Amino acid sequence: MFQNCRSLIKAPELPAMMMKDGCYSNMFQDCISLIKAPELPATSLANLCYYEMFYGCIALVIVPSILSATSNKVGCYRGMFYNCSNITTAPKLSASTLRV
């Protein structure tokens, strides 16, 4: 949706609580000016729903303090913050198991 929007600084709110397969995958990929990620309140994730969501967001500093999902599917967090070299604090994971 916003992939390669290189001047995007602020992400929109993403209030969805239940996800479908791949729904937010690659959503902000290579948004190189994005500084703050939106909160991600979903409690039930689907396959690959956050896959590479912020891939290449090199200016990203602020990420959600918690990833609220207690249930997840295959690859839902895979590559979510890949190549986001300015993040200093990782979000807390609510899920007790992750599926790869």
Secondary structure, 3 states (H helix, E strand, C coil): CCCCCCCCCECCCCCCCECCCCCCCCCCCCCCCCCECCCCCCCECCCCCCCCCCCCCCCCCECCCEECCCECCCCCCCCCCCCCCCCCCCCEECCCCCCC
